[in-house]
Amino acid sequence: MPADTVRAVLFDLDDTLCAYRRSGDELITTACEAVGVEPFFDGATYEARYGEFTDESEDVADLRERCFAAIAADRGRDPEVGRAIARAFAAERDYGNVRPLAGAREAVESLARRYRVGVVTNGAPGMQRRKLAALPFADRFETVVHAGYDTAAKPAAAPFHEALSTLDASPDRAVHIGNSAASDVAGAHNAGLRSVWLRQPDGPGDHRPHFTIDRMGDLTAPPWE
């Protein structure tokens, strides 16, 4: 893709631009311990099931309870144990306790000088706004789409198209950057965008990104150029 054809760059938020000081896996382990059970699922399992519950949930706390209850049932456990773990998880998580991912500031500021930029994130608007506001480059984004609330959740095409409509860019002139192969890479492809995957230890699975980066700072020299 020649550089002059790119008009817009979209970013995922969680674990792409910012990270909790404690990972989702650590919080699930702590929450299980608080309930008195051995951990029987991890953050990847939660992420994979998240989108199933967005339409029926009142808010992120309700969504997490529904999701954890379903995971518990699938593992042969009482769904109420899953709900208890979800409540303990919420009690442990400090939604304001985020830090920018290494290289994220340099990447965003570099790209914002050359492209129109936005965020497409799965998550409740209030929670995601607090995370974004804690980042020193939040004012660089022209639009933020809260997928699963403003539109269908990623990997649906709708949130990407919603962001691009604000940025006055077509899918074939846009790229999306994210860490989740299942949400970000697949979602970008569903919407007709090129994908940039921030490499994770477990690999991309069946989802093959157009470009792969090892760290956010790599984006100061965009791989599509």
mmCIF file of the C-alpha atoms, coordinates in Angstrom:
data_MODEL
# 
_entry.id   MODEL 
# 
loop_
_atom_site.group_PDB 
_atom_site.id 
_atom_site.type_symbol 
_atom_site.label_atom_id 
_atom_site.label_alt_id 
_atom_site.label_comp_id 
_atom_site.label_asym_id 
_atom_site.label_entity_id 
_atom_site.label_seq_id 
_atom_site.pdbx_PDB_ins_code 
_atom_site.Cartn_x 
_atom_site.Cartn_y 
_atom_site.Cartn_z 
_atom_site.occupancy 
_atom_site.B_iso_or_equiv 
_atom_site.pdbx_formal_charge 
_atom_site.auth_seq_id 
_atom_site.auth_comp_id 
_atom_site.auth_asym_id 
_atom_site.auth_atom_id 
_atom_site.pdbx_PDB_model_num 
ATOM 1   C CA . MET A 1 1   ? 0.000   0.000   0.000  1.00 0.00 ? 1   MET A CA 1 
ATOM 2   C CA . PRO A 1 2   ? 1.749   3.230   -1.073 1.00 0.00 ? 2   PRO A CA 1 
ATOM 3   C CA . ALA A 1 3   ? 1.972   5.781   1.726  1.00 0.00 ? 3   ALA A CA 1 
ATOM 4   C CA . ASP A 1 4   ? 0.052   8.419   -0.248 1.00 0.00 ? 4   ASP A CA 1 
ATOM 5   C CA . THR A 1 5   ? -3.057  6.215   -0.351 1.00 0.00 ? 5   THR A CA 1 
ATOM 6   C CA . VAL A 1 6   ? -3.395  6.080   3.440  1.00 0.00 ? 6   VAL A CA 1 
ATOM 7   C CA . ARG A 1 7   ? -5.650  8.753   4.875  1.00 0.00 ? 7   ARG A CA 1 
ATOM 8   C CA . ALA A 1 8   ? -6.645  7.433   8.296  1.00 0.00 ? 8   ALA A CA 1 
ATOM 9   C CA . VAL A 1 9   ? -5.088  5.345   11.040 1.00 0.00 ? 9   VAL A CA 1 
ATOM 10  C CA . LEU A 1 10  ? -7.229  3.689   13.723 1.00 0.00 ? 10  LEU A CA 1 
ATOM 11  C CA . PHE A 1 11  ? -5.942  2.322   17.020 1.00 0.00 ? 11  PHE A CA 1 
ATOM 12  C CA . ASP A 1 12  ? -7.206  -0.189  19.515 1.00 0.00 ? 12  ASP A CA 1 
ATOM 13  C CA . LEU A 1 13  ? -6.915  1.056   23.120 1.00 0.00 ? 13  LEU A CA 1 
ATOM 14  C CA . ASP A 1 14  ? -6.385  -1.772  25.620 1.00 0.00 ? 14  ASP A CA 1 
ATOM 15  C CA . ASP A 1 15  ? -2.947  -3.395  25.450 1.00 0.00 ? 15  ASP A CA 1 
ATOM 16  C CA . THR A 1 16  ? -2.192  -1.407  22.301 1.00 0.00 ? 16  THR A CA 1 
ATOM 17  C CA . LEU A 1 17  ? -2.043  2.177   23.532 1.00 0.00 ? 17  LEU A CA 1 
ATOM 18  C CA . CYS A 1 18  ? -2.253  1.469   27.244 1.00 0.00 ? 18  CYS A CA 1 
ATOM 19  C CA . ALA A 1 19  ? -2.045  -1.343  29.745 1.00 0.00 ? 19  ALA A CA 1 
ATOM 20  C CA . TYR A 1 20  ? -3.186  -1.900  33.281 1.00 0.00 ? 20  TYR A CA 1 
ATOM 21  C CA . ARG A 1 21  ? -0.430  -2.058  35.822 1.00 0.00 ? 21  ARG A CA 1 
ATOM 22  C CA . ARG A 1 22  ? -1.818  -5.508  36.562 1.00 0.00 ? 22  ARG A CA 1 
ATOM 23  C CA . SER A 1 23  ? -2.744  -7.741  33.651 1.00 0.00 ? 23  SER A CA 1 
ATOM 24  C CA . GLY A 1 24  ? -6.125  -9.343  33.119 1.00 0.00 ? 24  GLY A CA 1 
ATOM 25  C CA . ASP A 1 25  ? -4.601  -12.744 33.876 1.00 0.00 ? 25  ASP A CA 1 
ATOM 26  C CA . GLU A 1 26  ? -3.272  -11.460 37.207 1.00 0.00 ? 26  GLU A CA 1 
ATOM 27  C CA . LEU A 1 27  ? -6.643  -9.967  38.118 1.00 0.00 ? 27  LEU A CA 1 
ATOM 28  C CA . ILE A 1 28  ? -8.518  -13.154 37.227 1.00 0.00 ? 28  ILE A CA 1 
ATOM 29  C CA . THR A 1 29  ? -6.103  -15.156 39.381 1.00 0.00 ? 29  THR A CA 1 
ATOM 30  C CA . THR A 1 30  ? -6.570  -12.721 42.281 1.00 0.00 ? 30  THR A CA 1 
ATOM 31  C CA . ALA A 1 31  ? -10.351 -12.763 41.866 1.00 0.00 ? 31  ALA A CA 1 
ATOM 32  C CA . CYS A 1 32  ? -10.445 -16.577 41.840 1.00 0.00 ? 32  CYS A CA 1 
ATOM 33  C CA . GLU A 1 33  ? -8.354  -16.655 44.995 1.00 0.00 ? 33  GLU A CA 1 
ATOM 34  C CA . ALA A 1 34  ? -10.739 -14.178 46.633 1.00 0.00 ? 34  ALA A CA 1 
ATOM 35  C CA . VAL A 1 35  ? -13.646 -16.503 45.857 1.00 0.00 ? 35  VAL A CA 1 
ATOM 36  C CA . GLY A 1 36  ? -11.697 -19.541 47.052 1.00 0.00 ? 36  GLY A CA 1 
ATOM 37  C CA . VAL A 1 37  ? -11.309 -21.449 43.775 1.00 0.00 ? 37  VAL A CA 1 
ATOM 38  C CA . GLU A 1 38  ? -8.349  -22.364 41.619 1.00 0.00 ? 38  GLU A CA 1 
ATOM 39  C CA . PRO A 1 39  ? -8.173  -20.249 38.437 1.00 0.00 ? 39  PRO A CA 1 
ATOM 40  C CA . PHE A 1 40  ? -9.909  -22.161 35.637 1.00 0.00 ? 40  PHE A CA 1 
ATOM 41  C CA . PHE A 1 41  ? -9.739  -19.622 32.785 1.00 0.00 ? 41  PHE A CA 1 
ATOM 42  C CA . ASP A 1 42  ? -7.560  -16.736 31.656 1.00 0.00 ? 42  ASP A CA 1 
ATOM 43  C CA . GLY A 1 43  ? -7.801  -13.332 30.041 1.00 0.00 ? 43  GLY A CA 1 
ATOM 44  C CA . ALA A 1 44  ? -7.696  -14.760 26.525 1.00 0.00 ? 44  ALA A CA 1 
ATOM 45  C CA . THR A 1 45  ? -10.791 -16.846 27.277 1.00 0.00 ? 45  THR A CA 1 
ATOM 46  C CA . TYR A 1 46  ? -12.594 -13.760 28.574 1.00 0.00 ? 46  TYR A CA 1 
ATOM 47  C CA . GLU A 1 47  ? -11.597 -11.750 25.495 1.00 0.00 ? 47  GLU A CA 1 
ATOM 48  C CA . ALA A 1 48  ? -12.757 -14.495 23.143 1.00 0.00 ? 48  ALA A CA 1 
ATOM 49  C CA . ARG A 1 49  ? -16.213 -14.649 24.760 1.00 0.00 ? 49  ARG A CA 1 
ATOM 50  C CA . TYR A 1 50  ? -16.679 -10.912 25.425 1.00 0.00 ? 50  TYR A CA 1 
ATOM 51  C CA . GLY A 1 51  ? -18.550 -10.080 22.239 1.00 0.00 ? 51  GLY A CA 1 
ATOM 52  C CA . GLU A 1 52  ? -21.241 -12.696 22.876 1.00 0.00 ? 52  GLU A CA 1 
ATOM 53  C CA . PHE A 1 53  ? -22.762 -10.631 25.685 1.00 0.00 ? 53  PHE A CA 1 
ATOM 54  C CA . THR A 1 54  ? -22.589 -7.012  24.527 1.00 0.00 ? 54  THR A CA 1 
ATOM 55  C CA . ASP A 1 55  ? -26.122 -6.824  23.125 1.00 0.00 ? 55  ASP A CA 1 
ATOM 56  C CA . GLU A 1 56  ? -27.819 -8.216  26.226 1.00 0.00 ? 56  GLU A CA 1 
ATOM 57  C CA . SER A 1 57  ? -25.758 -6.489  28.924 1.00 0.00 ? 57  SER A CA 1 
ATOM 58  C CA . GLU A 1 58  ? -26.683 -3.293  30.740 1.00 0.00 ? 58  GLU A CA 1 
ATOM 59  C CA . ASP A 1 59  ? -23.087 -2.253  31.418 1.00 0.00 ? 59  ASP A CA 1 
ATOM 60  C CA . VAL A 1 60  ? -19.580 -3.704  31.581 1.00 0.00 ? 60  VAL A CA 1 
ATOM 61  C CA . ALA A 1 61  ? -20.097 -5.146  35.075 1.00 0.00 ? 61  ALA A CA 1 
ATOM 62  C CA . ASP A 1 62  ? -23.221 -6.986  33.925 1.00 0.00 ? 62  ASP A CA 1 
ATOM 63  C CA . LEU A 1 63  ? -21.412 -8.133  30.778 1.00 0.00 ? 63  LEU A CA 1 
ATOM 64  C CA . ARG A 1 64  ? -18.503 -9.518  32.786 1.00 0.00 ? 64  ARG A CA 1 
ATOM 65  C CA . GLU A 1 65  ? -20.826 -11.385 35.142 1.00 0.00 ? 65  GLU A CA 1 
ATOM 66  C CA . ARG A 1 66  ? -22.693 -12.952 32.220 1.00 0.00 ? 66  ARG A CA 1 
ATOM 67  C CA . CYS A 1 67  ? -19.438 -13.862 30.499 1.00 0.00 ? 67  CYS A CA 1 
ATOM 68  C CA . PHE A 1 68  ? -17.761 -15.353 33.565 1.00 0.00 ? 68  PHE A CA 1 
ATOM 69  C CA . ALA A 1 69  ? -20.935 -17.279 34.439 1.00 0.00 ? 69  ALA A CA 1 
ATOM 70  C CA . ALA A 1 70  ? -21.001 -18.772 30.932 1.00 0.00 ? 70  ALA A CA 1 
ATOM 71  C CA . ILE A 1 71  ? -17.330 -19.724 31.124 1.00 0.00 ? 71  ILE A CA 1 
ATOM 72  C CA . ALA A 1 72  ? -17.928 -21.375 34.506 1.00 0.00 ? 72  ALA A CA 1 
ATOM 73  C CA . ALA A 1 73  ? -20.886 -23.336 33.139 1.00 0.00 ? 73  ALA A CA 1 
ATOM 74  C CA . ASP A 1 74  ? -18.849 -24.482 30.151 1.00 0.00 ? 74  ASP A CA 1 
ATOM 75  C CA . ARG A 1 75  ? -16.174 -25.744 32.534 1.00 0.00 ? 75  ARG A CA 1 
ATOM 76  C CA . GLY A 1 76  ? -18.690 -27.736 34.573 1.00 0.00 ? 76  GLY A CA 1 
ATOM 77  C CA . ARG A 1 77  ? -18.872 -25.228 37.436 1.00 0.00 ? 77  ARG A CA 1 
ATOM 78  C CA . ASP A 1 78  ? -21.720 -23.347 39.068 1.00 0.00 ? 78  ASP A CA 1 
ATOM 79  C CA . PRO A 1 79  ? -22.416 -20.166 37.065 1.00 0.00 ? 79  PRO A CA 1 
ATOM 80  C CA . GLU A 1 80  ? -22.772 -18.334 40.373 1.00 0.00 ? 80  GLU A CA 1 
ATOM 81  C CA . VAL A 1 81  ? -19.075 -19.014 40.976 1.00 0.00 ? 81  VAL A CA 1 
ATOM 82  C CA . GLY A 1 82  ? -18.344 -17.205 37.716 1.00 0.00 ? 82  GLY A CA 1 
ATOM 83  C CA . ARG A 1 83  ? -20.492 -14.274 38.804 1.00 0.00 ? 83  ARG A CA 1 
ATOM 84  C CA . ALA A 1 84  ? -18.681 -14.111 42.147 1.00 0.00 ? 84  ALA A CA 1 
ATOM 85  C CA . ILE A 1 85  ? -15.332 -14.078 40.334 1.00 0.00 ? 85  ILE A CA 1 
ATOM 86  C CA . ALA A 1 86  ? -16.586 -11.228 38.137 1.00 0.00 ? 86  ALA A CA 1 
ATOM 87  C CA . ARG A 1 87  ? -17.537 -9.176  41.200 1.00 0.00 ? 87  ARG A CA 1 
ATOM 88  C CA . ALA A 1 88  ? -14.166 -9.845  42.816 1.00 0.00 ? 88  ALA A CA 1 
ATOM 89  C CA . PHE A 1 89  ? -12.449 -8.917  39.540 1.00 0.00 ? 89  PHE A CA 1 
ATOM 90  C CA . ALA A 1 90  ? -14.301 -5.575  39.466 1.00 0.00 ? 90  ALA A CA 1 
ATOM 91  C CA . ALA A 1 91  ? -13.350 -4.876  43.070 1.00 0.00 ? 91  ALA A CA 1 
ATOM 92  C CA . GLU A 1 92  ? -9.668  -5.469  42.297 1.00 0.00 ? 92  GLU A CA 1 
ATOM 93  C CA . ARG A 1 93  ? -9.455  -3.491  39.089 1.00 0.00 ? 93  ARG A CA 1 
ATOM 94  C CA . ASP A 1 94  ? -8.596  0.197   39.316 1.00 0.00 ? 94  ASP A CA 1 
ATOM 95  C CA . TYR A 1 95  ? -9.944  1.655   36.096 1.00 0.00 ? 95  TYR A CA 1 
ATOM 96  C CA . GLY A 1 96  ? -7.745  4.744   36.353 1.00 0.00 ? 96  GLY A CA 1 
ATOM 97  C CA . ASN A 1 97  ? -4.584  2.782   36.966 1.00 0.00 ? 97  ASN A CA 1 
ATOM 98  C CA . VAL A 1 98  ? -3.296  2.639   33.413 1.00 0.00 ? 98  VAL A CA 1 
ATOM 99  C CA . ARG A 1 99  ? 0.045   3.422   31.822 1.00 0.00 ? 99  ARG A CA 1 
ATOM 100 C CA . PRO A 1 100 ? 0.918   4.130   28.200 1.00 0.00 ? 100 PRO A CA 1 
ATOM 101 C CA . LEU A 1 101 ? 2.419   1.180   26.408 1.00 0.00 ? 101 LEU A CA 1 
ATOM 102 C CA . ALA A 1 102 ? 6.090   1.711   25.608 1.00 0.00 ? 102 ALA A CA 1 
ATOM 103 C CA . GLY A 1 103 ? 6.434   3.662   22.375 1.00 0.00 ? 103 GLY A CA 1 
ATOM 104 C CA . ALA A 1 104 ? 2.723   4.484   22.131 1.00 0.00 ? 104 ALA A CA 1 
ATOM 105 C CA . ARG A 1 105 ? 3.165   8.224   22.595 1.00 0.00 ? 105 ARG A CA 1 
ATOM 106 C CA . GLU A 1 106 ? 5.852   8.451   19.939 1.00 0.00 ? 106 GLU A CA 1 
ATOM 107 C CA . ALA A 1 107 ? 3.767   6.344   17.544 1.00 0.00 ? 107 ALA A CA 1 
ATOM 108 C CA . VAL A 1 108 ? 0.567   8.345   17.968 1.00 0.00 ? 108 VAL A CA 1 
ATOM 109 C CA . GLU A 1 109 ? 2.243   11.730  17.756 1.00 0.00 ? 109 GLU A CA 1 
ATOM 110 C CA . SER A 1 110 ? 4.242   10.727  14.689 1.00 0.00 ? 110 SER A CA 1 
ATOM 111 C CA . LEU A 1 111 ? 1.227   9.329   12.841 1.00 0.00 ? 111 LEU A CA 1 
ATOM 112 C CA . ALA A 1 112 ? -1.092  12.173  13.883 1.00 0.00 ? 112 ALA A CA 1 
ATOM 113 C CA . ARG A 1 113 ? 1.170   14.612  12.064 1.00 0.00 ? 113 ARG A CA 1 
ATOM 114 C CA . ARG A 1 114 ? 0.597   12.771  8.799  1.00 0.00 ? 114 ARG A CA 1 
ATOM 115 C CA . TYR A 1 115 ? -2.796  11.035  9.015  1.00 0.00 ? 115 TYR A CA 1 
ATOM 116 C CA . ARG A 1 116 ? -6.198  11.482  10.574 1.00 0.00 ? 116 ARG A CA 1 
ATOM 117 C CA . VAL A 1 117 ? -6.296  9.265   13.638 1.00 0.00 ? 117 VAL A CA 1 
ATOM 118 C CA . GLY A 1 118 ? -8.968  7.681   15.785 1.00 0.00 ? 118 GLY A CA 1 
ATOM 119 C CA . VAL A 1 119 ? -9.640  4.941   18.317 1.00 0.00 ? 119 VAL A CA 1 
ATOM 120 C CA . VAL A 1 120 ? -11.921 1.909   17.993 1.00 0.00 ? 120 VAL A CA 1 
ATOM 121 C CA . THR A 1 121 ? -12.216 0.139   21.327 1.00 0.00 ? 121 THR A CA 1 
ATOM 122 C CA . ASN A 1 122 ? -14.421 -2.583  22.784 1.00 0.00 ? 122 ASN A CA 1 
ATOM 123 C CA . GLY A 1 123 ? -15.587 -1.383  26.173 1.00 0.00 ? 123 GLY A CA 1 
ATOM 124 C CA . ALA A 1 124 ? -18.065 0.730   28.092 1.00 0.00 ? 124 ALA A CA 1 
ATOM 125 C CA . PRO A 1 125 ? -17.754 4.444   27.236 1.00 0.00 ? 125 PRO A CA 1 
ATOM 126 C CA . GLY A 1 126 ? -17.260 5.672   30.803 1.00 0.00 ? 126 GLY A CA 1 
ATOM 127 C CA . MET A 1 127 ? -14.522 3.155   31.527 1.00 0.00 ? 127 MET A CA 1 
ATOM 128 C CA . GLN A 1 128 ? -12.721 3.691   28.227 1.00 0.00 ? 128 GLN A CA 1 
ATOM 129 C CA . ARG A 1 129 ? -12.912 7.482   28.475 1.00 0.00 ? 129 ARG A CA 1 
ATOM 130 C CA . ARG A 1 130 ? -11.196 7.371   31.866 1.00 0.00 ? 130 ARG A CA 1 
ATOM 131 C CA . LYS A 1 131 ? -8.409  5.220   30.457 1.00 0.00 ? 131 LYS A CA 1 
ATOM 132 C CA . LEU A 1 132 ? -7.923  7.442   27.446 1.00 0.00 ? 132 LEU A CA 1 
ATOM 133 C CA . ALA A 1 133 ? -7.976  10.630  29.516 1.00 0.00 ? 133 ALA A CA 1 
ATOM 134 C CA . ALA A 1 134 ? -5.095  9.258   31.591 1.00 0.00 ? 134 ALA A CA 1 
ATOM 135 C CA . LEU A 1 135 ? -2.853  9.115   28.517 1.00 0.00 ? 135 LEU A CA 1 
ATOM 136 C CA . PRO A 1 136 ? -0.682  12.127  27.619 1.00 0.00 ? 136 PRO A CA 1 
ATOM 137 C CA . PHE A 1 137 ? -1.608  11.963  23.935 1.00 0.00 ? 137 PHE A CA 1 
ATOM 138 C CA . ALA A 1 138 ? -5.405  11.665  24.256 1.00 0.00 ? 138 ALA A CA 1 
ATOM 139 C CA . ASP A 1 139 ? -5.996  14.972  22.473 1.00 0.00 ? 139 ASP A CA 1 
ATOM 140 C CA . ARG A 1 140 ? -4.475  13.615  19.267 1.00 0.00 ? 140 ARG A CA 1 
ATOM 141 C CA . PHE A 1 141 ? -7.518  11.501  18.408 1.00 0.00 ? 141 PHE A CA 1 
ATOM 142 C CA . GLU A 1 142 ? -10.255 12.996  16.279 1.00 0.00 ? 142 GLU A CA 1 
ATOM 143 C CA . THR A 1 143 ? -12.805 10.309  17.045 1.00 0.00 ? 143 THR A CA 1 
ATOM 144 C CA . VAL A 1 144 ? -13.355 7.477   19.534 1.00 0.00 ? 144 VAL A CA 1 
ATOM 145 C CA . VAL A 1 145 ? -15.837 4.686   18.834 1.00 0.00 ? 145 VAL A CA 1 
ATOM 146 C CA . HIS A 1 146 ? -16.910 2.546   21.792 1.00 0.00 ? 146 HIS A CA 1 
ATOM 147 C CA . ALA A 1 147 ? -17.620 -0.710  19.999 1.00 0.00 ? 147 ALA A CA 1 
ATOM 148 C CA . GLY A 1 148 ? -20.270 -2.805  21.679 1.00 0.00 ? 148 GLY A CA 1 
ATOM 149 C CA . TYR A 1 149 ? -22.069 0.381   22.781 1.00 0.00 ? 149 TYR A CA 1 
ATOM 150 C CA . ASP A 1 150 ? -21.972 2.952   19.970 1.00 0.00 ? 150 ASP A CA 1 
ATOM 151 C CA . THR A 1 151 ? -22.063 0.102   17.452 1.00 0.00 ? 151 THR A CA 1 
ATOM 152 C CA . ALA A 1 152 ? -21.639 -3.667  17.397 1.00 0.00 ? 152 ALA A CA 1 
ATOM 153 C CA . ALA A 1 153 ? -18.460 -4.900  19.064 1.00 0.00 ? 153 ALA A CA 1 
ATOM 154 C CA . LYS A 1 154 ? -15.277 -5.720  17.193 1.00 0.00 ? 154 LYS A CA 1 
ATOM 155 C CA . PRO A 1 155 ? -14.719 -7.819  15.094 1.00 0.00 ? 155 PRO A CA 1 
ATOM 156 C CA . ALA A 1 156 ? -17.867 -6.476  13.411 1.00 0.00 ? 156 ALA A CA 1 
ATOM 157 C CA . ALA A 1 157 ? -17.217 -4.024  10.594 1.00 0.00 ? 157 ALA A CA 1 
ATOM 158 C CA . ALA A 1 158 ? -19.573 -1.363  11.997 1.00 0.00 ? 158 ALA A CA 1 
ATOM 159 C CA . PRO A 1 159 ? -17.246 0.345   14.523 1.00 0.00 ? 159 PRO A CA 1 
ATOM 160 C CA . PHE A 1 160 ? -14.491 0.756   11.943 1.00 0.00 ? 160 PHE A CA 1 
ATOM 161 C CA . HIS A 1 161 ? -16.902 2.231   9.407  1.00 0.00 ? 161 HIS A CA 1 
ATOM 162 C CA . GLU A 1 162 ? -18.302 4.563   12.076 1.00 0.00 ? 162 GLU A CA 1 
ATOM 163 C CA . ALA A 1 163 ? -14.815 5.906   12.837 1.00 0.00 ? 163 ALA A CA 1 
ATOM 164 C CA . LEU A 1 164 ? -13.910 6.295   9.185  1.00 0.00 ? 164 LEU A CA 1 
ATOM 165 C CA . SER A 1 165 ? -17.106 8.220   8.445  1.00 0.00 ? 165 SER A CA 1 
ATOM 166 C CA . THR A 1 166 ? -15.977 10.844  10.970 1.00 0.00 ? 166 THR A CA 1 
ATOM 167 C CA . LEU A 1 167 ? -12.466 10.905  9.551  1.00 0.00 ? 167 LEU A CA 1 
ATOM 168 C CA . ASP A 1 168 ? -13.732 11.179  5.955  1.00 0.00 ? 168 ASP A CA 1 
ATOM 169 C CA . ALA A 1 169 ? -11.763 8.138   4.824  1.00 0.00 ? 169 ALA A CA 1 
ATOM 170 C CA . SER A 1 170 ? -12.715 4.969   2.982  1.00 0.00 ? 170 SER A CA 1 
ATOM 171 C CA . PRO A 1 171 ? -11.671 1.505   4.240  1.00 0.00 ? 171 PRO A CA 1 
ATOM 172 C CA . ASP A 1 172 ? -9.219  1.029   1.392  1.00 0.00 ? 172 ASP A CA 1 
ATOM 173 C CA . ARG A 1 173 ? -7.396  4.157   2.543  1.00 0.00 ? 173 ARG A CA 1 
ATOM 174 C CA . ALA A 1 174 ? -7.147  3.197   6.195  1.00 0.00 ? 174 ALA A CA 1 
ATOM 175 C CA . VAL A 1 175 ? -5.233  0.910   8.532  1.00 0.00 ? 175 VAL A CA 1 
ATOM 176 C CA . HIS A 1 176 ? -6.077  -0.369  11.998 1.00 0.00 ? 176 HIS A CA 1 
ATOM 177 C CA . ILE A 1 177 ? -3.509  -1.160  14.688 1.00 0.00 ? 177 ILE A CA 1 
ATOM 178 C CA . GLY A 1 178 ? -4.206  -3.531  17.568 1.00 0.00 ? 178 GLY A CA 1 
ATOM 179 C CA . ASN A 1 179 ? -2.940  -6.382  19.679 1.00 0.00 ? 179 ASN A CA 1 
ATOM 180 C CA . SER A 1 180 ? -5.874  -8.771  19.340 1.00 0.00 ? 180 SER A CA 1 
ATOM 181 C CA . ALA A 1 181 ? -5.887  -10.999 16.287 1.00 0.00 ? 181 ALA A CA 1 
ATOM 182 C CA . ALA A 1 182 ? -9.487  -12.043 16.981 1.00 0.00 ? 182 ALA A CA 1 
ATOM 183 C CA . SER A 1 183 ? -10.859 -8.504  17.465 1.00 0.00 ? 183 SER A CA 1 
ATOM 184 C CA . ASP A 1 184 ? -8.468  -6.133  15.718 1.00 0.00 ? 184 ASP A CA 1 
ATOM 185 C CA . VAL A 1 185 ? -7.044  -8.097  12.810 1.00 0.00 ? 185 VAL A CA 1 
ATOM 186 C CA . ALA A 1 186 ? -10.285 -9.911  12.025 1.00 0.00 ? 186 ALA A CA 1 
ATOM 187 C CA . GLY A 1 187 ? -12.310 -6.746  12.541 1.00 0.00 ? 187 GLY A CA 1 
ATOM 188 C CA . ALA A 1 188 ? -10.103 -4.693  10.244 1.00 0.00 ? 188 ALA A CA 1 
ATOM 189 C CA . HIS A 1 189 ? -10.385 -7.342  7.549  1.00 0.00 ? 189 HIS A CA 1 
ATOM 190 C CA . ASN A 1 190 ? -14.164 -7.563  7.963  1.00 0.00 ? 190 ASN A CA 1 
ATOM 191 C CA . ALA A 1 191 ? -14.344 -3.806  7.440  1.00 0.00 ? 191 ALA A CA 1 
ATOM 192 C CA . GLY A 1 192 ? -11.993 -3.737  4.449  1.00 0.00 ? 192 GLY A CA 1 
ATOM 193 C CA . LEU A 1 193 ? -9.033  -2.092  6.225  1.00 0.00 ? 193 LEU A CA 1 
ATOM 194 C CA . ARG A 1 194 ? -5.408  -3.178  6.280  1.00 0.00 ? 194 ARG A CA 1 
ATOM 195 C CA . SER A 1 195 ? -4.352  -4.597  9.661  1.00 0.00 ? 195 SER A CA 1 
ATOM 196 C CA . VAL A 1 196 ? -1.271  -3.930  11.750 1.00 0.00 ? 196 VAL A CA 1 
ATOM 197 C CA . TRP A 1 197 ? -0.888  -6.478  14.533 1.00 0.00 ? 197 TRP A CA 1 
ATOM 198 C CA . LEU A 1 198 ? 1.150   -5.804  17.665 1.00 0.00 ? 198 LEU A CA 1 
ATOM 199 C CA . ARG A 1 199 ? 2.783   -9.189  18.103 1.00 0.00 ? 199 ARG A CA 1 
ATOM 200 C CA . GLN A 1 200 ? 1.658   -11.319 21.073 1.00 0.00 ? 200 GLN A CA 1 
ATOM 201 C CA . PRO A 1 201 ? 3.312   -14.461 22.457 1.00 0.00 ? 201 PRO A CA 1 
ATOM 202 C CA . ASP A 1 202 ? 0.452   -16.772 21.454 1.00 0.00 ? 202 ASP A CA 1 
ATOM 203 C CA . GLY A 1 203 ? 0.580   -15.738 17.799 1.00 0.00 ? 203 GLY A CA 1 
ATOM 204 C CA . PRO A 1 204 ? -2.215  -14.603 15.476 1.00 0.00 ? 204 PRO A CA 1 
ATOM 205 C CA . GLY A 1 205 ? -3.919  -17.976 15.131 1.00 0.00 ? 205 GLY A CA 1 
ATOM 206 C CA . ASP A 1 206 ? -5.957  -18.212 11.952 1.00 0.00 ? 206 ASP A CA 1 
ATOM 207 C CA . HIS A 1 207 ? -5.976  -14.427 11.490 1.00 0.00 ? 207 HIS A CA 1 
ATOM 208 C CA . ARG A 1 208 ? -3.143  -13.234 9.257  1.00 0.00 ? 208 ARG A CA 1 
ATOM 209 C CA . PRO A 1 209 ? -2.369  -9.525  9.553  1.00 0.00 ? 209 PRO A CA 1 
ATOM 210 C CA . HIS A 1 210 ? -1.118  -7.467  6.655  1.00 0.00 ? 210 HIS A CA 1 
ATOM 211 C CA . PHE A 1 211 ? 1.703   -6.104  8.825  1.00 0.00 ? 211 PHE A CA 1 
ATOM 212 C CA . THR A 1 212 ? 3.229   -7.126  12.149 1.00 0.00 ? 212 THR A CA 1 
ATOM 213 C CA . ILE A 1 213 ? 5.154   -4.933  14.588 1.00 0.00 ? 213 ILE A CA 1 
ATOM 214 C CA . ASP A 1 214 ? 7.077   -5.967  17.688 1.00 0.00 ? 214 ASP A CA 1 
ATOM 215 C CA . ARG A 1 215 ? 6.610   -2.702  19.598 1.00 0.00 ? 215 ARG A CA 1 
ATOM 216 C CA . MET A 1 216 ? 4.527   0.429   19.228 1.00 0.00 ? 216 MET A CA 1 
ATOM 217 C CA . GLY A 1 217 ? 7.618   2.524   18.614 1.00 0.00 ? 217 GLY A CA 1 
ATOM 218 C CA . ASP A 1 218 ? 8.046   0.684   15.294 1.00 0.00 ? 218 ASP A CA 1 
ATOM 219 C CA . LEU A 1 219 ? 5.188   2.795   13.941 1.00 0.00 ? 219 LEU A CA 1 
ATOM 220 C CA . THR A 1 220 ? 7.379   5.876   13.697 1.00 0.00 ? 220 THR A CA 1 
ATOM 221 C CA . ALA A 1 221 ? 8.429   4.149   10.448 1.00 0.00 ? 221 ALA A CA 1 
ATOM 222 C CA . PRO A 1 222 ? 5.020   2.822   9.307  1.00 0.00 ? 222 PRO A CA 1 
ATOM 223 C CA . PRO A 1 223 ? 5.205   -0.663  7.770  1.00 0.00 ? 223 PRO A CA 1 
ATOM 224 C CA . TRP A 1 224 ? 2.760   0.253   4.991  1.00 0.00 ? 224 TRP A CA 1 
ATOM 225 C CA . GLU A 1 225 ? 5.184   2.812   3.542  1.00 0.00 ? 225 GLU A CA 1 
# 
